[in-house]
Amino acid sequence: KTFATMDRVYRSFLSSIKFFAKGWGPVDTYQRLLDSRHVIFDRCQCSRLLENHIHPIRCEKVRDIPGGTVYSGEFLSPVTTLFPGFLPEESEVARFELLLPHQWSRPHKPVFIHLAGTGDHYFWRRRYTMALPLLKEGGVGSLLLENPFYGSRKPKAQVRSQLQHVSDLLVMGLALILECHLLLLWLEGDGLGPVGLTGISMGGHNASLAAALHPKPLPVVPCLSWTTASCVFTKGVLSSAVCWEALERQLASDDDGALGRLFRGVVCEVAGREKPATSTTGVVCEVAGREKPATSTTGVVCEVA
């Protein structure tokens, strides 16, 4: 009941926000993601792939604070060379803030990477609510990674947290997975550890994905997150903030059928079909367990995904 009330209060602030106002995004982006998923989602193959796309990480001291030191760092996201064109120019350089204690209170040097939730731009929120308390109370270091499409990595044409395309959300997750992989290796290479991942809401979801694809065991603490974000957008707190009209319009104007064929291929793979059906709505409803087609193909596609 308490969380339902919080959801209603949060939703009241979203009346002027619209996600995905420019539609699904380029079909080519989805196709390239699908073609590479077997490599990206394989721990060993992903690690080998990244060996040729590891860029130097620059980190410098910013200031001393009570009990510790704040550092600022940046590096070129591996997505820029692995998947050219996926990230907008403003998002290509990954930026982070690192907080480490002056003296470690234990033999180990624990550090957690904190990933941002929806609307968490820059570093200040995670710094004051998570990183500083961990530093002062537990002697735990924190690395705050800035999301692509957020803060200093936000495209100029984007308003606040309103991602313009559905594909932007997928690219954001891919970038965070690969960037976390490099940062975990970098922290361990500097003698820090154990290293772990954490985040709240979307940050917790992305932390889980990054931890699952890391080749070594590591602690992960996902907070207020789930195994999928689809329900948040289709029937949860953000459902009223999705620009469903733009998504329906792009599907309706898909003259060459490329977007429809792509979605049919995906849902048929989930359903275990050998050949894509001719009707996107029909096969999506079969996967979703619906007896008859819904009036909105877009909504049920998102729900299945």
LOLO-400480 format. One record per residue (C-alpha): residue in three letters; x, y, z. Coordinates in steps of 0.1 Angstrom, whole numbers, plus 2048, in hexadecimal, padded with zeros to 3 digits. Each point is the difference from the previous one (the first is absolute). Layout:
# LOLO-400480
ALAXYZ/...
END
This chain:
# LOLO-400480
LYS800800800/THR81C818809/PHE8127FA7DF/ALA7E08047ED/THR7FB822810/MET8248097F7/ASP7FA7F57DC/ARG7E18177FE/VAL81381D80E/TYR81D7FB7E8/ARG7E87FC7E3/SER7F1822808/PHE8228107F7/LEU8017EF7DE/SER7E28127F0/SER8178157EA/ILE8197E47F8/LYS7FE7EB7E1/PHE8187E37F9/PHE8077F47DC/ALA7F081E7EF/LYS8147F87E0/GLY7F57DB7FF/TRP8137DF801/GLY82080D7F1/PRO8147F37E2/VAL7F97DC7F5/ASP8257FC7F9/THR807805825/TYR7E97E380A/GLN80E7EA7E5/ARG82480680B/LEU7F77F9824/LEU7EF7E07F7/ASP81D7F47EA/SER81980681C/ARG7EC7F481E/HIS80F7DD801/VAL82280F804/ILE7F781C818/PHE7EC7E8816/ASP81C7E6802/ARG81980981C/CYS81F7F27F0/GLN7F980C7DD/CYS7F782380D/SER820802813/ARG8157F67E2/LEU7ED8197EA/LEU80781C818/GLU8257F9801/ASN8048147DF/HIS7E981C80B/ILE80F80A822/HIS807825800/PRO81681281A/ILE7EF80B820/ARG80B82380B/CYS7FA807825/GLU80C81E814/LYS7FC80D824/VAL7E581B804/ARG7FF807825/ASP8047F3823/ILE7E07FB815/PRO7FD7F5825/GLY80C7DC801/GLY8087FC7DB/THR80980E7DE/VAL7EB8077E1/TYR80E7F77DD/SER7F28087DE/GLY8047E87E3/GLU7F77FA7DC/PHE8067E87E3/LEU7F27F97DD/SER7E37E8802/PRO8087DF7EF/VAL7DE8037EE/THR80F81C7EA/THR8187E87F0/LEU7EC7DF803/PHE7E08107F3/PRO8088207EE/GLY7E28177FE/PHE7ED7F181D/LEU80881C819/PRO7FA8257F8/GLU820814800/GLU7F880F823/SER7FF7DD80F/GLU81F7F17F2/VAL81780A81D/ALA7F77EE820/ARG80581481F/PHE8017F6825/GLU80780C823/LEU8157EB818/LEU800804826/LEU81A7ED814/PRO808802825/HIS82180F80C/GLN8077E0813/TRP7F17DD7FC/SER7F17F2821/ARG8057DC7F5/PRO8187EB7ED/HIS7EB8027E1/LYS7F781F7EC/PRO7DB7FC7F6/VAL7F28167E5/PHE7DD8007F1/ILE7F680E7DE/HIS7DF812804/LEU7EA8027E1/ALA7E581B7FB/GLY7DB7FC801/THR7E78117EA/GLY804826801/ASP8217FE815/HIS8168197ED/TYR824808809/PHE80D7F2821/TRP7F381581D/ARG7E27EA809/ARG8147E0803/ARG81D812810/TYR7EC80D81D/THR7E77E3805/MET8177E37FA/ALA8258077FB/LEU80781781D/PRO7EE7EC81A/LEU8127E07F4/LEU821813802/LYS7FA80E823/GLU7EE7E3811/GLY8107E27EF/GLY82180B7F0/VAL7F27F47DE/GLY80B8127E0/SER7E78097E5/LEU8028067DA/LEU7E38137F2/LEU7FC7FA7DA/GLU7EC8197EC/ASN7E67F07E9/PRO8018067DB/PHE7E48197F6/TYR80280F823/GLY81281D810/SER81E80C7EC/ARG7FA7E27E8/LYS7DD80C7F7/PRO7FA8087DB/LYS7F98257FA/ALA7DE7F87F0/GLN7F47EC81D/VAL7EB81081B/ARG8097F5824/SER7FC7DA803/GLN7E97FC7E2/LEU8117E77EA/GLN7F68067DC/HIS7FF7DC7F4/VAL7FA7DE80F/SER8227F67F1/ASP81181A816/LEU7F67EC81F/LEU80F7E07F1/VAL8208127F6/MET803810823/GLY7FE7DD810/LEU81A7F27E8/ALA81881D806/LEU7FD7FD826/ILE8077DA7FE/LEU8208057EC/GLU80B81E813/CYS7FB7EF822/HIS8157E37F3/LEU81D8177F8/LEU7FD812821/LEU7FF7E0814/LEU8217F47F0/TRP80F823805/LEU7F8801825/GLU80D7DD806/GLY8208087EC/ASP80681D818/GLY7FF7E981E/LEU7DD80880B/GLY7E77E580A/PRO7EA7EF805/VAL7ED8147E6/GLY7DA7FF7FB/LEU7E280F7EF/THR7E181180D/GLY7E48177F6/ILE7DC80B806/SER7E47F97E8/MET80E8017DD/GLY82280280F/GLY7FA7DF813/HIS7F47F07E0/ASN81F80A7EC/ALA8167F681D/SER7F17DD7FF/LEU8067FE7DA/ALA82480C804/ALA8077E781C/ALA7F17E37EE/LEU8178067E2/HIS820806813/PRO8187E27FE/LYS8087FF825/PRO7E97FC81E/LEU7F8821811/PRO7E680F819/VAL7E28127F1/VAL7E5812814/PRO7E380A7EA/CYS7E7816812/LEU7DB8047F6/SER8077EF7DF/TRP7F37E27EC/THR80A7E97E4/THR7F08157E6/ALA7F78257FB/SER7E37F97E9/CYS7E580081A/VAL80B82280C/PHE7F980F7DE/THR7E17EB7F6/LYS7EC800821/GLY81580F81B/VAL80A82380C/LEU80E80B7DE/SER7E47F37EA/SER7EE8217FF/ALA8208117F6/VAL8067EB7E0/CYS7F78107DF/TRP7EC7E37F3/GLU7F28147E3/ALA8238047F1/LEU8077DB804/GLU7E07F67EF/ARG8058197E5/GLN8227F27F7/LEU7F37DD7FE/ALA7E380C7EB/SER8178127E8/ASP8197E37FC/ASP7FB7FF7DB/ASP81B7E67F8/GLY7F77EB81E/ALA82380080E/LEU7F6808823/GLY7E37E8800/ARG8167E37F3/LEU81A80881A/PHE7E77FE81D/ARG7EF7E17F1/GLY8227EF7FF/VAL807809825/VAL7DF7F480D/CYS8007E17EB/GLU8227F780F/VAL7F1804823/ALA7E27EB7F6/GLY8157E57F1/ARG7F38047DD/GLU8167F67E3/LYS7F18197E8/PRO7F3823806/ALA7DA8037FE/THR7F18197E8/SER7EE81281C/THR81581281B/THR7E1804816/GLY7F77DC7FE/VAL8217F180A/VAL80681B81B/CYS7DF7F7810/GLU8097DB7FF/VAL821808813/ALA7EE816818/GLY7E67E5807/ARG7E38157F3/GLU7E27EE7F0/LYS7F981C7E7/PRO81481C7F1/ALA802820815/THR7F68217F1/SER82380D805/THR81C7EC7F0/THR81981880E/GLY7F67FB824/VAL8017DA7FF/VAL8218007ED/CYS81081481C/GLU7F07EA81A/VAL80F7E07F0/ALA8228117FC/
END
